[in-house]
Amino acid sequence: MKKFIGLLLIVSVFMSCNRPEPNYEGVLMTDYGRNGIESFKVVTGAQGPLGPGSELYEVPMWEQKGDPRVVEISAKDAGVFTVDPAYTYIPIRGKGPEIVLAYKNYNVNNPNSFFESVEENVINKRVTDAYREEARGYTTDSLMNNLTGYENAVQNRLKKEFNSKYFELTTLTSGLKPPKSMADAIERRNRSIQEANEVENK
């Protein structure tokens, strides 16, 4: 009977062990995180029963995809565009402790939805703000005529911001649409060119 009870205790201890899943970075917080980054460290393998004030976080280490809401941006002469951005990013390996410390107040306890709240509360806003703020350096016409330059400026800015937040920005698309008046003017111009070409061909 004593052997059986001992076996149960061993199984109980084993089952209470915490082990980071593959392709996650395990981050162990101790002392309730009171000592800042010193309370967080990268760990691998089973951690055993965690005492009071300790918690194991699992940071996904694969590519994530963000999809902020559609927003309006204004050029410096008040031309209004719409932007429907999308982006992908990868957490920087080895920066799990910094990520957990920075975002642990955003419900990151569930490894299956670790970054959803982070994107919603932090990253998406930075992406849309970058599009808004960079647009202020362009007139409506110059933005349309230098769309690649504008998008590159936004991407370069966000690469630095993502890196400062321990992420690597991998892709970024703007889905930018011009003001309706400009879109209508472009359509009329294209239609005129097409009609002129048809007359010339006849």
Wavefront OBJ file of the C-alpha trace (Angstrom):
o trace
v 0.000 0.000 0.000
v 2.854 2.389 0.870
v 4.480 1.659 -2.493
v 1.176 2.386 -4.242
v 0.788 5.710 -2.422
v 4.393 6.591 -3.244
v 3.763 5.802 -6.893
v 0.683 8.036 -6.876
v 2.722 10.872 -5.410
v 5.382 10.472 -8.095
v 2.731 10.475 -10.831
v 1.063 13.502 -9.250
v 4.332 15.428 -9.195
v 5.098 14.411 -12.768
v 1.667 15.519 -13.974
v 2.049 18.878 -12.252
v 5.289 19.554 -14.144
v 5.179 22.339 -16.713
v 6.894 21.801 -20.043
v 7.002 24.277 -22.969
v 5.593 22.815 -26.172
v 7.787 22.492 -29.289
v 8.207 25.733 -31.283
v 7.267 27.787 -28.231
v 9.786 29.682 -26.142
v 9.250 28.868 -22.476
v 9.545 31.840 -20.128
v 9.522 31.292 -16.383
v 8.438 34.185 -14.184
v 9.436 34.060 -10.513
v 8.705 36.222 -7.460
v 5.538 37.581 -9.115
v 7.717 39.491 -11.592
v 8.679 42.028 -8.934
v 12.303 42.336 -10.089
v 11.509 43.346 -13.659
v 13.343 41.503 -16.401
v 15.468 39.674 -13.789
v 12.329 37.765 -12.756
v 11.937 36.274 -16.255
v 14.156 33.706 -17.959
v 14.024 31.357 -20.948
v 13.585 27.734 -19.904
v 13.340 24.360 -21.625
v 12.082 20.989 -20.453
v 9.893 20.178 -17.465
v 9.945 22.830 -14.752
v 8.453 20.777 -11.939
v 5.768 22.087 -9.615
v 5.772 25.891 -9.666
v 5.775 27.628 -6.317
v 3.836 30.752 -5.328
v 4.642 33.735 -7.503
v 5.955 31.562 -10.336
v 4.316 31.090 -13.728
v 5.367 29.493 -16.992
v 4.517 31.351 -20.191
v 4.777 29.910 -23.688
v 5.610 32.390 -26.453
v 4.775 31.140 -29.987
v 7.851 31.339 -32.193
v 6.246 31.057 -35.624
v 5.012 33.725 -38.046
v 1.926 35.631 -36.944
v -0.551 37.562 -39.085
v -2.194 40.859 -38.132
v -5.216 42.423 -39.815
v -6.072 45.910 -38.477
v -9.389 47.546 -39.306
v -9.809 49.776 -42.358
v -8.909 53.393 -41.524
v -8.967 56.764 -43.272
v -5.765 58.741 -43.715
v -5.413 62.367 -44.800
v -2.800 63.942 -47.054
v -1.545 67.390 -46.026
v -3.972 69.094 -48.457
v -6.901 67.178 -46.849
v -7.272 64.492 -49.527
v -8.754 61.435 -47.810
v -7.561 57.904 -48.636
v -8.577 54.588 -47.103
v -6.040 52.007 -45.954
v -6.763 48.335 -45.294
v -3.402 47.113 -43.959
v -2.247 43.568 -43.303
v 1.089 42.383 -41.955
v 3.034 39.348 -40.813
v 5.732 39.209 -38.159
v 7.879 36.773 -36.173
v 8.798 37.068 -32.487
v 12.571 37.367 -32.083
v 13.892 34.153 -30.558
v 15.613 34.697 -27.228
v 13.446 37.747 -26.486
v 10.657 35.764 -24.844
v 11.331 37.280 -21.389
v 11.118 40.825 -22.763
v 7.931 39.977 -24.681
v 6.232 38.471 -21.632
v 7.286 41.347 -19.381
v 6.044 43.928 -21.895
v 2.697 42.277 -22.619
v 1.791 40.034 -19.681
v -1.069 42.399 -18.771
v -2.734 41.646 -22.115
v -3.980 38.137 -21.266
v -1.057 36.177 -22.701
v -1.516 33.194 -20.377
v -3.149 31.134 -23.135
v -0.444 30.108 -25.643
v -3.085 29.450 -28.325
v -4.143 33.100 -28.386
v -0.949 34.685 -27.055
v -0.661 37.483 -29.615
v -4.330 38.191 -30.398
v -4.726 40.638 -27.521
v -1.263 42.119 -28.135
v -2.183 42.855 -31.754
v -5.565 44.289 -30.830
v -4.289 46.538 -28.037
v -0.807 47.509 -29.237
v 0.480 46.461 -32.659
v -2.527 47.254 -34.867
v -2.664 50.819 -33.579
v 1.027 51.349 -34.302
v 0.500 50.124 -37.867
v -2.456 52.422 -38.597
v -0.753 55.373 -36.864
v 2.297 54.907 -39.101
v 0.134 55.118 -42.236
v -1.639 58.227 -40.916
v 1.490 60.078 -39.840
v 3.542 59.320 -42.954
v 0.668 60.507 -45.196
v 0.929 64.007 -43.726
v 4.141 64.537 -45.680
v 2.363 64.166 -49.047
v -0.205 66.084 -51.038
v -3.027 64.057 -52.559
v -1.410 64.098 -56.014
v 2.108 63.361 -54.751
v 0.838 60.432 -52.701
v -0.845 58.921 -55.752
v 2.227 59.528 -57.899
v 4.680 58.204 -55.307
v 2.732 55.347 -53.752
v 5.760 53.041 -53.664
v 7.833 55.646 -51.839
v 5.054 56.191 -49.311
v 4.618 52.479 -48.636
v 8.386 51.999 -48.307
v 8.540 54.852 -45.777
v 5.773 53.237 -43.714
v 7.437 49.828 -43.895
v 10.884 51.139 -42.877
v 9.344 52.990 -39.951
v 7.393 49.937 -38.791
v 10.388 47.617 -39.116
v 12.183 49.753 -36.525
v 9.121 49.940 -34.276
v 8.495 46.190 -34.453
v 12.157 45.505 -33.671
v 11.984 47.754 -30.615
v 9.046 45.591 -29.456
v 11.038 42.338 -30.006
v 9.355 41.384 -33.305
v 10.576 41.141 -36.894
v 8.175 42.578 -39.479
v 8.182 40.184 -42.454
v 5.476 41.502 -44.810
v 3.264 44.596 -45.014
v 0.536 45.570 -47.489
v -1.478 48.786 -47.416
v -4.582 48.135 -49.522
v -4.587 51.896 -50.121
v -7.488 53.415 -52.086
v -7.592 57.013 -53.391
v -10.385 59.522 -52.669
v -13.573 58.782 -54.633
v -13.248 61.994 -56.641
v -9.740 61.023 -57.733
v -10.749 57.435 -58.455
v -13.616 58.718 -60.628
v -11.256 61.103 -62.454
v -8.790 58.276 -63.111
v -11.596 56.073 -64.401
v -12.822 58.838 -66.743
v -9.294 59.416 -68.007
v -8.737 55.714 -68.649
v -12.091 55.472 -70.424
v -11.197 58.448 -72.648
v -7.856 56.891 -73.531
v -9.551 53.596 -74.343
v -12.164 55.292 -76.537
v -9.487 57.298 -78.338
v -7.527 54.115 -79.033
v -10.648 52.423 -80.403
v -11.317 55.366 -82.767
v -7.685 55.324 -83.895
v -7.828 51.584 -84.569
v -10.984 52.004 -86.650
l 1 2 3 4 5 6 7 8 9 10 11 12 13 14 15 16 17 18 19 20 21 22 23 24 25 26 27 28 29 30 31 32 33 34 35 36 37 38 39 40 41 42 43 44 45 46 47 48 49 50 51 52 53 54 55 56 57 58 59 60 61 62 63 64 65 66 67 68 69 70 71 72 73 74 75 76 77 78 79 80 81 82 83 84 85 86 87 88 89 90 91 92 93 94 95 96 97 98 99 100 101 102 103 104 105 106 107 108 109 110 111 112 113 114 115 116 117 118 119 120 121 122 123 124 125 126 127 128 129 130 131 132 133 134 135 136 137 138 139 140 141 142 143 144 145 146 147 148 149 150 151 152 153 154 155 156 157 158 159 160 161 162 163 164 165 166 167 168 169 170 171 172 173 174 175 176 177 178 179 180 181 182 183 184 185 186 187 188 189 190 191 192 193 194 195 196 197 198 199 200 201 202
